Amino acid sequence: MVTGEALPEPPFVRDADGSFVLDAERLAGRFGWSAEELRALMRRGLVTSQVERGEGEDAGRWRLSALCGNRRWQAVVLADGTVVEELLDFVPPQGRRGRA
């Protein structure tokens, strides 16, 4: 093993209904928070999430998104939960769009 080489993360798991299950520790790390901080924000209703199923060329892929304030994490995953692409970006606040 090469020193400093990161091991690949396991894929996201799915529950019995086929829904993706996001580990709080893993998701919180994407935002630079602890799992406790993420859970506190969730309890306050400040974190929203969305799952979109790909169609056409993207069939067999899903986009998982989590939004808190102006930060959005997204991952494109395959049916087995393997991450194909991952992104953390900043989005404009909802209340400020269209203001002059």
C-alpha positions in Angstrom: 0.0 0.0 0.0 1.3 3.5 -0.9 1.4 5.9 2.1 -1.2 8.7 1.8 -3.4 6.9 -0.7 -7.0 7.1 0.2 -9.1 4.0 0.1 -12.2 4.2 -2.1 -15.4 4.8 -0.2 -18.0 2.1 -0.3 -21.1 2.8 -2.4 -24.2 4.3 -1.0 -26.6 1.5 0.2 -30.2 1.1 -0.6 -32.9 0.0 1.8 -35.5 -2.8 1.3 -37.7 -0.3 -0.7 -34.8 0.6 -3.0 -34.3 4.1 -1.5 -30.8 5.4 -1.1 -29.6 5.7 2.5 -27.1 8.5 3.2 -24.9 8.1 6.2 -24.9 11.3 8.3 -21.2 11.2 8.9 -20.4 10.9 5.2 -22.8 13.6 4.1 -21.8 16.0 6.9 -18.1 15.5 5.9 -19.0 16.8 2.4 -20.2 20.1 3.9 -17.3 20.2 6.4 -19.5 19.6 9.4 -19.7 16.9 12.1 -22.6 14.4 11.9 -24.0 16.1 15.1 -24.0 19.5 13.3 -25.8 18.1 10.3 -28.4 16.4 12.5 -29.1 19.7 14.4 -29.6 21.5 11.0 -31.9 18.7 9.9 -34.0 19.0 13.1 -34.3 22.7 12.5 -35.6 22.0 8.9 -32.6 23.7 7.3 -31.5 20.7 5.2 -33.5 19.5 2.2 -32.8 16.6 -0.1 -33.9 15.3 -3.4 -33.5 12.1 -5.5 -33.9 12.2 -9.2 -33.9 9.1 -11.5 -32.2 9.4 -14.8 -34.1 8.9 -18.0 -33.0 8.3 -21.6 -29.2 8.5 -21.8 -29.1 8.7 -18.0 -31.3 5.6 -17.3 -29.8 3.6 -14.5 -28.3 6.6 -12.8 -29.7 8.7 -9.9 -28.8 12.2 -8.8 -28.8 12.6 -5.0 -28.9 16.2 -3.7 -28.7 17.9 -0.3 -29.2 21.6 0.2 -28.5 23.7 3.2 -28.4 27.5 3.0 -26.4 28.4 -0.1 -24.5 25.1 -0.2 -25.6 22.2 -2.4 -24.0 18.7 -2.5 -24.9 16.4 -5.4 -23.8 13.0 -6.4 -24.6 10.9 -9.5 -24.8 7.3 -8.6 -25.4 4.0 -10.3 -28.1 1.5 -9.3 -25.6 -0.3 -7.0 -24.8 3.0 -5.2 -21.4 3.5 -6.8 -20.6 7.2 -7.1 -19.9 8.3 -10.6 -19.6 12.1 -10.0 -19.8 14.3 -6.9 -20.0 18.1 -6.5 -20.3 20.7 -3.8 -21.3 24.1 -5.0 -23.0 27.3 -3.9 -26.4 28.4 -5.1 -28.1 31.8 -4.8 -30.5 32.1 -1.9 -34.1 31.4 -2.9 -35.5 34.7 -1.7 -33.2 36.9 -3.7 -33.9 35.7 -7.2 -35.4 38.2 -9.4 -34.8 41.2 -7.2 -33.5 44.4 -8.7 
